[in-house]
Amino acid sequence: MHLTITARHFTLQDELKSYIEEKAEKVKRFYDGVIGMEIVLGWEKTSRYTEFKIFVNQRQIIIKESSDEIRKSFDLALDRVLRQIKRHKDKSQKSGKRRNFIPDYLKS
């Protein structure tokens, strides 16, 4: 999985970067179809925000969260990401089960 972390309007500390990398690996445990992930952390006047862009097979999932602390916004966004990944995985598995594959020798 390709992981990109970007900090807007501030310098990313090594401690925060390692925390984000460690937590972002959780996503890979839930679903192997994740190709890449971009995480954007930023500051606005009174709020801190986190934006996830997750590339899954032929789809892109975008999650945005804001809070008064950067770690809190990251944790909130990560919870939403995990829920979306689980939902995507369930949908993709169910759609595969709905297709009825009939072998050639049973078609007659």
Backbone as JSON Lines, residues from 0, in Angstrom:
{"i":0,"aa":"M","n":[0.85,-1.17,0.0],"ca":[0.0,0.0,0.0],"c":[0.9,1.23,0.0]}
{"i":1,"aa":"H","n":[0.59,2.15,-0.86],"ca":[1.33,3.4,-0.97],"c":[0.69,4.44,-0.05]}
{"i":2,"aa":"L","n":[1.48,5.04,0.84],"ca":[0.97,6.0,1.81],"c":[1.68,7.34,1.62]}
{"i":3,"aa":"T","n":[0.88,8.41,1.48],"ca":[1.42,9.75,1.36],"c":[0.81,10.62,2.46]}
{"i":4,"aa":"I","n":[1.66,11.31,3.22],"ca":[1.19,12.19,4.28],"c":[1.63,13.61,3.95]}
{"i":5,"aa":"T","n":[0.68,14.55,3.94],"ca":[0.96,15.93,3.62],"c":[0.48,16.82,4.76]}
{"i":6,"aa":"A","n":[1.3,17.79,5.13],"ca":[0.93,18.76,6.16],"c":[0.78,20.12,5.5]}
{"i":7,"aa":"R","n":[-0.37,20.74,5.68],"ca":[-0.61,22.06,5.11],"c":[-0.58,23.1,6.23]}
{"i":8,"aa":"H","n":[0.17,24.15,6.01],"ca":[0.25,25.3,6.91],"c":[0.93,25.0,8.24]}
{"i":9,"aa":"F","n":[1.66,23.9,8.33],"ca":[2.47,23.61,9.51],"c":[3.5,22.55,9.17]}
{"i":10,"aa":"T","n":[4.47,22.36,10.06],"ca":[5.51,21.35,9.88],"c":[5.12,20.1,10.65]}
{"i":11,"aa":"L","n":[5.16,18.98,9.98],"ca":[4.78,17.71,10.59],"c":[5.92,17.19,11.46]}
{"i":12,"aa":"Q","n":[5.62,16.94,12.73],"ca":[6.62,16.41,13.65],"c":[6.79,14.92,13.43]}
{"i":13,"aa":"D","n":[7.97,14.41,13.74],"ca":[8.26,12.99,13.54],"c":[7.36,12.11,14.4]}
{"i":14,"aa":"E","n":[7.06,12.56,15.61],"ca":[6.2,11.79,16.51],"c":[4.8,11.63,15.93]}
{"i":15,"aa":"L","n":[4.25,12.72,15.39],"ca":[2.92,12.67,14.79],"c":[2.94,11.83,13.52]}
{"i":16,"aa":"K","n":[4.01,11.95,12.74],"ca":[4.12,11.18,11.5],"c":[4.16,9.68,11.78]}
{"i":17,"aa":"S","n":[4.94,9.25,12.78],"ca":[5.01,7.83,13.11],"c":[3.67,7.33,13.67]}
{"i":18,"aa":"Y","n":[2.98,8.17,14.43],"ca":[1.65,7.83,14.95],"c":[0.67,7.59,13.8]}
{"i":19,"aa":"I","n":[0.69,8.47,12.82],"ca":[-0.21,8.37,11.67],"c":[0.11,7.13,10.85]}
{"i":20,"aa":"E","n":[1.39,6.87,10.6],"ca":[1.77,5.69,9.82],"c":[1.35,4.4,10.52]}
{"i":21,"aa":"E","n":[1.52,4.36,11.83],"ca":[1.14,3.18,12.59],"c":[-0.37,2.93,12.53]}
{"i":22,"aa":"K","n":[-1.14,3.98,12.71],"ca":[-2.6,3.85,12.69],"c":[-3.13,3.58,11.28]}
{"i":23,"aa":"A","n":[-2.48,4.12,10.27],"ca":[-2.94,3.93,8.89],"c":[-2.77,2.49,8.44]}
{"i":24,"aa":"E","n":[-1.85,1.76,9.04],"ca":[-1.66,0.36,8.7],"c":[-2.88,-0.49,9.09]}
{"i":25,"aa":"K","n":[-3.7,0.0,10.01],"ca":[-4.92,-0.72,10.39],"c":[-5.84,-0.94,9.19]}
{"i":26,"aa":"V","n":[-5.87,0.04,8.31],"ca":[-6.75,-0.04,7.14],"c":[-6.39,-1.25,6.3]}
{"i":27,"aa":"K","n":[-5.12,-1.52,6.15],"ca":[-4.66,-2.66,5.35],"c":[-5.09,-3.98,5.96]}
{"i":28,"aa":"R","n":[-5.18,-4.02,7.3],"ca":[-5.6,-5.26,7.97],"c":[-7.06,-5.6,7.67]}
{"i":29,"aa":"F","n":[-7.89,-4.58,7.48],"ca":[-9.3,-4.82,7.26],"c":[-9.61,-5.26,5.82]}
{"i":30,"aa":"Y","n":[-8.85,-4.72,4.86],"ca":[-9.16,-5.02,3.47],"c":[-7.88,-4.95,2.64]}
{"i":31,"aa":"D","n":[-7.6,-6.02,1.93],"ca":[-6.38,-6.11,1.12],"c":[-6.49,-5.35,-0.2]}
{"i":32,"aa":"G","n":[-7.68,-4.93,-0.57],"ca":[-7.88,-4.25,-1.84],"c":[-7.47,-2.8,-1.85]}
{"i":33,"aa":"V","n":[-6.97,-2.28,-0.75],"ca":[-6.53,-0.89,-0.68],"c":[-5.21,-0.75,-1.43]}
{"i":34,"aa":"I","n":[-5.22,0.09,-2.46],"ca":[-4.03,0.27,-3.29],"c":[-3.14,1.37,-2.73]}
{"i":35,"aa":"G","n":[-3.75,2.48,-2.35],"ca":[-2.98,3.6,-1.84],"c":[-3.83,4.5,-0.96]}
{"i":36,"aa":"M","n":[-3.13,5.37,-0.23],"ca":[-3.84,6.26,0.67],"c":[-3.08,7.59,0.76]}
{"i":37,"aa":"E","n":[-3.83,8.68,0.66],"ca":[-3.26,10.01,0.85],"c":[-3.91,10.61,2.09]}
{"i":38,"aa":"I","n":[-3.09,11.13,3.0],"ca":[-3.6,11.77,4.21],"c":[-3.11,13.21,4.2]}
{"i":39,"aa":"V","n":[-4.06,14.14,4.29],"ca":[-3.73,15.56,4.31],"c":[-4.15,16.12,5.66]}
{"i":40,"aa":"L","n":[-3.2,16.7,6.37],"ca":[-3.45,17.33,7.66],"c":[-3.3,18.82,7.47]}
{"i":41,"aa":"G","n":[-4.22,19.6,8.06],"ca":[-4.12,21.04,7.87],"c":[-4.66,21.84,9.02]}
{"i":42,"aa":"W","n":[-4.3,23.11,9.02],"ca":[-4.74,24.06,10.03],"c":[-5.54,25.15,9.34]}
{"i":43,"aa":"E","n":[-6.65,25.49,9.93],"ca":[-7.38,26.69,9.54],"c":[-7.4,27.59,10.76]}
{"i":44,"aa":"K","n":[-8.1,28.67,10.74],"ca":[-8.03,29.65,11.82],"c":[-8.25,29.03,13.2]}
{"i":45,"aa":"T","n":[-9.36,28.36,13.4],"ca":[-9.66,27.81,14.72],"c":[-9.78,26.3,14.74]}
{"i":46,"aa":"S","n":[-9.69,25.67,13.6],"ca":[-9.88,24.22,13.57],"c":[-8.73,23.53,12.85]}
{"i":47,"aa":"R","n":[-8.59,22.27,13.14],"ca":[-7.61,21.4,12.49],"c":[-8.4,20.36,11.7]}
{"i":48,"aa":"Y","n":[-7.92,20.02,10.54],"ca":[-8.67,19.06,9.73],"c":[-7.77,17.94,9.21]}
{"i":49,"aa":"T","n":[-8.42,16.83,8.92],"ca":[-7.76,15.67,8.32],"c":[-8.6,15.21,7.14]}
{"i":50,"aa":"E","n":[-7.93,14.93,6.05],"ca":[-8.61,14.46,4.85],"c":[-7.94,13.17,4.38]}
{"i":51,"aa":"F","n":[-8.74,12.14,4.21],"ca":[-8.25,10.85,3.69],"c":[-8.74,10.68,2.26]}
{"i":52,"aa":"K","n":[-7.86,10.24,1.39],"ca":[-8.23,9.78,0.05],"c":[-7.72,8.36,-0.04]}
{"i":53,"aa":"I","n":[-8.64,7.42,-0.17],"ca":[-8.27,6.01,-0.21],"c":[-8.62,5.47,-1.59]}
{"i":54,"aa":"F","n":[-7.65,4.82,-2.2],"ca":[-7.84,4.25,-3.52],"c":[-8.05,2.75,-3.36]}
{"i":55,"aa":"V","n":[-9.26,2.31,-3.71],"ca":[-9.64,0.91,-3.56],"c":[-10.08,0.4,-4.93]}
{"i":56,"aa":"N","n":[-9.37,-0.62,-5.41],"ca":[-9.65,-1.24,-6.71],"c":[-10.02,-0.2,-7.76]}
{"i":57,"aa":"Q","n":[-11.29,-0.01,-8.05],"ca":[-11.7,0.94,-9.08],"c":[-12.52,2.08,-8.47]}
{"i":58,"aa":"R","n":[-12.23,2.43,-7.24],"ca":[-13.02,3.42,-6.54],"c":[-12.13,4.29,-5.67]}
{"i":59,"aa":"Q","n":[-12.61,5.47,-5.34],"ca":[-11.89,6.37,-4.46],"c":[-12.83,6.79,-3.33]}
{"i":60,"aa":"I","n":[-12.37,6.65,-2.1],"ca":[-13.17,7.02,-0.93],"c":[-12.52,8.25,-0.32]}
{"i":61,"aa":"I","n":[-13.32,9.3,-0.1],"ca":[-12.8,10.54,0.47],"c":[-13.52,10.82,1.78]}
{"i":62,"aa":"I","n":[-12.75,11.04,2.84],"ca":[-13.28,11.32,4.17],"c":[-12.62,12.59,4.68]}
{"i":63,"aa":"K","n":[-13.43,13.52,5.23],"ca":[-12.91,14.75,5.82],"c":[-13.48,14.9,7.22]}
{"i":64,"aa":"E","n":[-12.62,15.26,8.15],"ca":[-13.03,15.51,9.54],"c":[-12.27,16.72,10.07]}
{"i":65,"aa":"S","n":[-12.93,17.48,10.94],"ca":[-12.24,18.6,11.57],"c":[-12.54,18.61,13.06]}
{"i":66,"aa":"S","n":[-11.61,19.18,13.81],"ca":[-11.71,19.22,15.26],"c":[-10.81,20.33,15.77]}
{"i":67,"aa":"D","n":[-10.73,20.47,17.09],"ca":[-9.86,21.5,17.66],"c":[-8.42,21.02,17.83]}
{"i":68,"aa":"E","n":[-8.18,19.71,17.72],"ca":[-6.84,19.15,17.8],"c":[-6.59,18.27,16.59]}
{"i":69,"aa":"I","n":[-5.35,18.24,16.12],"ca":[-5.02,17.49,14.91],"c":[-5.13,15.99,15.11]}
{"i":70,"aa":"R","n":[-4.69,15.48,16.26],"ca":[-4.8,14.04,16.52],"c":[-6.25,13.61,16.65]}
{"i":71,"aa":"K","n":[-7.04,14.44,17.27],"ca":[-8.46,14.12,17.43],"c":[-9.15,14.06,16.07]}
{"i":72,"aa":"S","n":[-8.85,15.02,15.2],"ca":[-9.46,14.99,13.87],"c":[-8.98,13.78,13.08]}
{"i":73,"aa":"F","n":[-7.7,13.4,13.24],"ca":[-7.19,12.2,12.56],"c":[-7.89,10.95,13.07]}
{"i":74,"aa":"D","n":[-8.06,10.82,14.38],"ca":[-8.71,9.64,14.95],"c":[-10.17,9.55,14.51]}
{"i":75,"aa":"L","n":[-10.88,10.67,14.47],"ca":[-12.26,10.68,14.01],"c":[-12.35,10.26,12.55]}
{"i":76,"aa":"A","n":[-11.45,10.78,11.74],"ca":[-11.44,10.43,10.32],"c":[-11.08,8.96,10.13]}
{"i":77,"aa":"L","n":[-10.15,8.44,10.92],"ca":[-9.75,7.04,10.8],"c":[-10.91,6.11,11.15]}
{"i":78,"aa":"D","n":[-11.69,6.46,12.16],"ca":[-12.87,5.66,12.5],"c":[-13.85,5.61,11.34]}
{"i":79,"aa":"R","n":[-14.08,6.76,10.72],"ca":[-14.98,6.79,9.57],"c":[-14.42,5.99,8.4]}
{"i":80,"aa":"V","n":[-13.1,6.07,8.2],"ca":[-12.46,5.32,7.11],"c":[-12.64,3.82,7.32]}
{"i":81,"aa":"L","n":[-12.42,3.36,8.54],"ca":[-12.56,1.93,8.82],"c":[-13.99,1.46,8.58]}
{"i":82,"aa":"R","n":[-14.98,2.27,8.96],"ca":[-16.37,1.91,8.69],"c":[-16.65,1.84,7.2]}
{"i":83,"aa":"Q","n":[-16.14,2.82,6.43],"ca":[-16.35,2.83,4.99],"c":[-15.66,1.64,4.3]}
{"i":84,"aa":"I","n":[-14.47,1.3,4.76],"ca":[-13.74,0.17,4.17],"c":[-14.5,-1.13,4.46]}
{"i":85,"aa":"K","n":[-14.98,-1.3,5.67],"ca":[-15.76,-2.5,5.99],"c":[-17.01,-2.58,5.14]}
{"i":86,"aa":"R","n":[-17.68,-1.43,4.96],"ca":[-18.9,-1.4,4.14],"c":[-18.58,-1.75,2.69]}
{"i":87,"aa":"H","n":[-17.49,-1.19,2.17],"ca":[-17.08,-1.48,0.8],"c":[-16.74,-2.95,0.63]}
{"i":88,"aa":"K","n":[-16.05,-3.51,1.6],"ca":[-15.68,-4.92,1.54],"c":[-16.92,-5.8,1.56]}
{"i":89,"aa":"D","n":[-17.88,-5.5,2.43],"ca":[-19.11,-6.28,2.49],"c":[-19.89,-6.19,1.19]}
{"i":90,"aa":"K","n":[-19.98,-5.01,0.62],"ca":[-20.71,-4.85,-0.64],"c":[-20.04,-5.62,-1.77]}
{"i":91,"aa":"S","n":[-18.71,-5.56,-1.82],"ca":[-18.02,-6.25,-2.9],"c":[-18.13,-7.77,-2.75]}
{"i":92,"aa":"Q","n":[-18.14,-8.26,-1.52],"ca":[-18.3,-9.7,-1.3],"c":[-19.72,-10.14,-1.62]}
{"i":93,"aa":"K","n":[-20.72,-9.35,-1.25],"ca":[-22.1,-9.71,-1.54],"c":[-22.4,-9.69,-3.03]}
{"i":94,"aa":"S","n":[-21.84,-8.71,-3.73],"ca":[-22.1,-8.65,-5.16],"c":[-21.48,-9.84,-5.88]}
{"i":95,"aa":"G","n":[-20.38,-10.35,-5.37],"ca":[-19.75,-11.53,-5.94],"c":[-20.58,-12.78,-5.7]}
{"i":96,"aa":"K","n":[-21.27,-12.84,-4.57],"ca":[-22.09,-14.0,-4.26],"c":[-23.39,-14.01,-5.06]}
{"i":97,"aa":"R","n":[-23.87,-12.85,-5.45],"ca":[-25.12,-12.78,-6.19],"c":[-24.99,-13.32,-7.6]}
{"i":98,"aa":"R","n":[-23.79,-13.21,-8.14],"ca":[-23.61,-13.73,-9.49],"c":[-23.63,-15.25,-9.44]}
{"i":99,"aa":"N","n":[-24.5,-15.79,-10.21],"ca":[-24.62,-17.24,-10.25],"c":[-23.76,-17.78,-11.38]}
{"i":100,"aa":"F","n":[-22.69,-18.42,-11.02],"ca":[-21.82,-19.02,-12.01],"c":[-22.28,-20.44,-12.22]}
{"i":101,"aa":"I","n":[-22.63,-20.74,-13.46],"ca":[-23.06,-22.09,-13.8],"c":[-22.02,-22.69,-14.73]}
{"i":102,"aa":"P","n":[-21.39,-23.77,-14.31],"ca":[-20.39,-24.41,-15.17],"c":[-21.02,-24.92,-16.47]}
{"i":103,"aa":"D","n":[-20.17,-25.06,-17.5],"ca":[-20.65,-25.48,-18.81],"c":[-21.33,-26.85,-18.77]}
{"i":104,"aa":"Y","n":[-20.83,-27.75,-17.96],"ca":[-21.41,-29.09,-17.95],"c":[-22.79,-29.13,-17.28]}
{"i":105,"aa":"L","n":[-23.19,-28.07,-16.57],"ca":[-24.53,-28.05,-15.97],"c":[-25.53,-27.25,-16.77]}
{"i":106,"aa":"K","n":[-25.1,-26.57,-17.83],"ca":[-25.99,-25.71,-18.62],"c":[-26.94,-26.5,-19.5]}
{"i":107,"aa":"S","n":[-26.69,-27.72,-19.79],"ca":[-27.53,-28.47,-20.72],"c":[-28.82,-28.93,-20.16]}
